[in-house]
């Protein structure tokens, strides 16, 4: 499926440069992984199709293989780690694949998949280290440069390296001189390490789980070394801010791995100023609860949702008067906690904690000042990026 490339006015203003988005989120399974899966499966012989395929994945690769295997009439088995969330298992099964749960992590699942492939004579569909997969992913760059021929830079997420390898081959052939820059997340900067430019990946929890790969492929390392200009590394906070920016500025839901390009762009604005930048927005499969948490944290970070603690007299009517002060200041109370017994205050006084919606950081300062002038000394309890208040 061809996906559109759009100019983003909002993100261009935010980044201070010209930004174009390749919307891979619009694939039926919500990810670019369908491209490589289709090319690989379409190239199988009649005997290989009849025998079937097997893949190892806990995410987008699983769905891409399952989706196109069903379209092409190929039996598909997907091996997932035993702890894979049920929703991912159910989604993959709904696309027609047989799911086998094996191993504690993706490494053990991959080992199991290879064993099953050998025993049943199935074709193993590697998520990234395969020339057909790489070629399929590269079609995204062909479409993007066909839509916007004058792009100066492509920012591409790197996990195992299949996407950036395909993109680099296609883009440099189609537009010599274009700069292809990879982006990895801290803790999983495996391609930089493989190229001798950084420490061994430390791993750990990451919002960009789709690119949390500790060992890139043999083919992808060689292609990246030859054709990719640079690799940037972004931290978790930058990825979280980028996911928030996509939602709030572009009204686009993306997963963490898809946001790393924007994270790098916002972290290095001078490097990309006055350039036409293409971002490959690789997928939109983010857990709804996680997205909700990210957006709420974004409100806290920007001072639009704060927690305040005020000292009040423990007398009838005090709470009503305080809430009136907050309302008159233009703020909205979300939650309120009135505590008499467990705070370090005199016996005839109490402390009140309030979660309040505000317009911005300046409004928070105005609110705290208004509460203090009304006789209710108040301090800010929220700390995320609000230390300057």
C-alpha positions in Angstrom: 0.0 0.0 0.0 1.3 3.4 -0.9 1.2 5.9 2.0 1.2 9.7 1.7 3.9 12.1 2.4 2.6 15.3 3.9 4.1 18.7 4.8 3.7 19.5 8.5 3.2 23.2 9.1 2.9 22.7 12.9 6.1 20.6 13.3 8.0 22.8 10.9 7.2 25.8 13.1 8.2 23.8 16.2 11.5 22.6 14.7 12.4 25.7 12.8 12.8 24.0 9.5 10.7 22.4 6.7 9.3 19.0 7.9 7.6 16.3 5.8 6.1 13.2 7.2 5.9 9.8 5.6 2.8 8.3 7.2 3.5 4.6 7.5 0.9 4.6 10.3 -1.7 4.3 7.6 -0.9 0.7 6.6 -3.6 -1.8 7.5 -1.5 -3.1 10.4 -0.3 0.4 11.3 3.4 -0.1 10.5 6.0 0.0 7.7 6.8 -3.7 8.4 4.2 -4.8 5.8 6.5 -3.6 3.0 9.3 -6.0 3.7 6.9 -8.8 4.6 5.1 -8.5 1.3 8.3 -8.5 -0.9 9.7 -11.5 1.0 6.5 -13.6 0.8 5.7 -12.6 -2.8 9.1 -13.9 -3.8 8.7 -17.4 -2.4 8.5 -20.4 -4.7 5.3 -22.4 -5.0 6.8 -25.2 -2.8 7.9 -22.6 -0.2 4.4 -21.1 -0.2 2.8 -24.4 0.3 5.0 -25.4 3.2 4.5 -22.1 4.9 6.5 -19.5 6.7 7.5 -18.7 10.3 8.6 -15.5 11.9 9.7 -14.3 15.4 8.2 -11.1 16.7 6.2 -9.6 19.5 5.0 -6.6 17.5 4.7 -5.1 14.1 6.7 -7.7 12.1 4.4 -10.4 13.4 1.3 -8.5 12.1 3.0 -7.6 8.8 3.9 -11.2 8.0 0.5 -12.5 9.2 -1.4 -9.9 7.1 0.3 -10.6 3.8 0.5 -14.4 4.4 -3.2 -14.5 4.6 -3.6 -12.3 1.5 -1.2 -14.6 -0.5 -2.7 -17.9 0.9 0.5 -18.9 2.8 0.3 -20.7 6.1 2.0 -18.5 8.8 3.3 -19.3 12.2 4.5 -16.6 14.5 6.6 -17.3 17.6 6.2 -14.8 20.4 7.8 -14.7 23.9 5.6 -16.2 26.6 5.0 -12.9 28.3 3.7 -11.2 25.1 0.5 -9.2 26.0 -2.7 -11.1 25.1 -3.9 -8.2 22.9 -0.9 -8.6 20.6 -1.4 -12.4 20.5 -5.1 -11.9 19.7 -4.4 -9.3 17.0 -1.9 -11.5 15.3 -4.2 -14.5 15.4 -7.0 -12.4 14.0 -4.9 -11.9 10.9 -4.8 -15.6 10.3 -1.5 -16.7 11.8 -0.9 -19.5 14.2 0.8 -18.1 17.3 3.3 -20.2 19.3 4.5 -18.8 22.7 8.1 -19.8 23.4 10.8 -18.3 25.6 11.3 -15.6 28.1 12.3 -12.9 25.6 12.7 -12.3 21.8 16.1 -14.0 21.8 14.7 -17.3 23.1 11.7 -16.9 20.8 14.0 -16.5 17.8 15.8 -19.7 18.7 12.6 -21.6 19.0 11.4 -20.2 15.7 14.5 -21.4 13.9 14.1 -24.9 15.5 10.5 -25.1 14.4 11.5 -23.9 10.9 14.1 -26.6 10.5 11.8 -29.4 11.9 8.8 -28.4 9.7 10.8 -27.1 6.7 9.2 -23.7 6.9 10.7 -20.5 5.5 12.0 -18.2 8.3 11.1 -14.6 7.7 13.8 -12.5 9.4 12.6 -9.1 10.7 15.5 -7.2 9.2 18.6 -9.1 8.0 17.2 -10.3 4.7 17.8 -8.8 1.2 14.1 -9.1 0.4 13.0 -7.5 3.6 15.5 -4.7 3.1 14.3 -4.1 -0.5 10.7 -4.0 0.7 11.4 -1.4 3.3 13.2 0.7 0.8 10.1 1.3 -1.2 9.1 3.9 1.5 12.0 6.1 0.3 11.0 5.7 -3.3 7.5 6.9 -2.6 8.7 9.7 -0.4 11.2 11.1 -2.9 8.6 10.7 -5.7 6.3 12.9 -3.6 8.9 15.4 -2.4 11.9 15.3 -4.7 13.8 18.1 -3.0 14.3 16.6 0.4 17.8 17.3 1.9 17.7 14.9 4.8 15.9 11.7 5.8 15.7 10.9 9.5 15.2 7.1 9.9 14.7 5.0 13.1 17.2 2.2 13.5 16.4 -1.1 15.3 17.9 -4.1 13.5 18.7 -1.8 10.5 16.3 -3.2 7.8 14.5 0.0 7.3 17.5 2.4 7.2 19.3 -0.1 4.9 16.5 -0.2 2.4 15.9 3.6 2.6 19.6 4.4 2.2 20.0 2.2 -0.9 16.8 3.6 -2.5 17.3 7.2 -1.5 21.0 7.6 -2.5 20.3 6.0 -5.9 17.3 8.1 -6.6 18.8 11.4 -5.3 22.6 11.4 -5.0 23.7 13.8 -2.3 20.8 13.3 0.0 21.7 12.8 3.6 20.4 9.7 5.4 20.7 9.9 9.2 19.7 7.1 11.5 18.3 7.6 15.0 18.6 5.1 17.9 17.4 5.3 21.4 19.8 5.3 24.3 20.2 1.9 25.7 19.8 0.3 22.3 22.4 2.2 20.2 23.5 -1.1 18.7 24.2 0.1 15.2 26.6 2.8 16.5 28.3 0.2 18.6 28.6 -2.2 15.6 30.2 0.6 13.6 32.7 1.3 16.4 31.2 4.6 17.5 29.8 3.9 20.9 29.6 1.5 23.9 27.8 -1.9 23.9 24.0 -1.4 24.3 22.9 -1.6 27.9 19.3 -2.4 27.3 16.5 -1.7 29.7 13.0 -0.4 29.5 12.3 2.0 26.7 9.3 3.8 25.2 10.8 3.0 21.7 10.4 -0.8 22.1 10.0 -1.2 18.3 13.7 -0.4 17.9 15.0 -2.0 21.1 17.4 -4.3 19.3 20.8 -5.2 20.7 22.3 -6.8 17.6 21.7 -5.4 14.2 22.0 -7.7 11.1 25.1 -8.6 9.2 23.7 -7.2 5.9 22.3 -4.1 7.6 25.6 -3.2 9.3 27.4 -3.3 5.9 24.9 -1.2 4.1 24.7 1.3 7.0 28.4 1.7 7.1 28.5 2.3 3.3 25.5 4.6 2.8 24.3 6.2 6.1 25.9 9.6 6.9 25.4 9.6 10.7 23.6 8.0 13.6 22.1 10.2 16.4 21.0 8.9 19.8 18.1 10.2 21.7 17.1 9.6 25.4 13.8 8.5 26.8 12.7 12.0 27.7 13.2 13.2 24.2 11.2 10.3 22.8 8.3 11.0 25.2 8.3 14.7 24.3 8.2 13.8 20.6 5.2 11.5 21.0 3.4 14.3 22.8 4.4 16.8 20.1 3.0 14.5 17.4 -0.3 14.2 19.2 -0.7 17.8 20.3 0.8 19.6 17.2 0.1 17.2 14.4 -2.9 15.3 15.8 -1.1 12.1 14.9 -0.8 9.1 17.2 2.6 7.3 16.9 4.4 4.7 18.8 7.7 5.5 20.6 9.9 4.0 17.8 8.2 6.2 15.2 8.9 9.4 17.3 12.7 9.1 17.5 13.2 11.1 14.2 11.3 14.0 15.5 13.1 13.7 18.9 16.4 14.0 17.1 15.2 16.9 15.0 14.1 18.8 18.1 17.3 17.9 20.0 19.5 19.3 17.2 17.6 22.2 15.7 20.7 24.1 14.4 21.9 21.1 12.5 18.8 20.9 10.4 17.9 24.6 10.1 17.0 25.7 6.6 16.9 22.1 5.4 14.0 20.1 4.0 13.7 17.2 6.4 11.8 14.0 5.8 10.7 12.0 8.8 9.7 8.3 8.4 6.8 7.9 10.8 7.1 4.2 11.1 4.1 3.1 13.1 1.2 4.0 15.3 0.8 0.9 17.4 1.0 2.3 20.9 -0.8 1.0 23.9 -3.7 3.3 24.8 -2.9 3.4 28.5 0.7 4.2 27.8 -0.3 7.0 25.4 -2.7 8.4 28.1 0.1 8.4 30.6 2.5 10.2 28.2 -0.1 12.9 27.4 -0.9 13.5 31.1 2.9 13.8 31.9 3.1 16.3 29.0 0.4 18.4 30.7 2.5 18.3 33.9 5.7 19.1 32.1 4.3 22.2 30.5 2.5 23.5 33.6 -1.0 22.7 32.5 -1.6 20.2 35.3 0.0 20.9 38.7 -0.3 19.7 42.2 -0.3 22.4 44.8 -0.1 22.2 48.6 -1.7 25.0 50.7 -1.8 25.6 54.4 -5.3 26.6 55.7 -7.1 27.1 59.0 -9.2 24.2 60.1 -12.4 26.1 60.3 -15.8 25.9 58.6 -16.0 27.7 55.3 -12.2 27.8 54.7 -12.2 25.2 52.0 -15.0 27.0 50.1 -13.2 30.3 50.3 -10.0 28.7 49.0 -11.7 27.0 46.1 -13.2 30.4 45.2 -9.8 31.9 45.0 -8.6 29.2 42.7 -11.7 29.6 40.5 -11.4 33.4 40.4 -7.8 33.0 39.2 -9.0 31.0 36.2 -7.8 27.6 37.3 -9.9 24.4 37.4 -9.7 21.9 40.3 -9.4 18.3 39.2 -8.8 16.6 42.6 -8.6 17.9 46.1 -7.3 16.2 49.4 -8.0 17.8 52.8 -5.6 16.4 55.4 -5.7 17.2 59.1 -4.0 14.3 60.9 -0.8 13.3 59.0 0.9 16.5 58.2 3.5 18.5 60.1 1.2 21.5 60.8 -0.2 23.0 64.0 -3.3 21.3 65.4 -5.7 24.1 64.4 -4.4 24.2 60.8 -4.5 21.7 58.0 -2.8 21.1 54.6 -4.7 20.8 51.4 -3.4 19.2 48.2 -5.1 20.2 45.0 -4.5 18.9 41.4 -5.3 21.9 39.3 -5.6 22.6 35.5 -3.9 25.8 34.4 -3.1 27.5 31.2 0.7 27.5 31.3 3.6 28.0 33.7 3.1 31.7 34.0 -0.5 31.0 35.1 0.8 28.6 37.8 2.9 31.4 39.3 0.0 33.8 39.2 -2.2 31.2 41.0 0.3 30.6 43.7 0.7 34.3 44.3 -3.1 34.8 44.4 -3.5 32.0 47.0 -0.7 33.5 49.1 -2.2 36.9 49.1 -5.6 35.5 50.2 -3.9 34.0 53.3 -3.2 30.5 52.0 0.6 30.0 51.7 1.0 27.6 48.8 3.9 25.6 47.2 4.2 23.6 44.1 4.5 19.8 44.5 4.8 19.0 40.8 8.5 18.8 39.7 8.6 17.7 36.1 10.3 20.5 34.2 8.7 23.1 36.5 11.7 23.9 38.7 12.0 27.4 37.3 8.6 28.4 38.8 
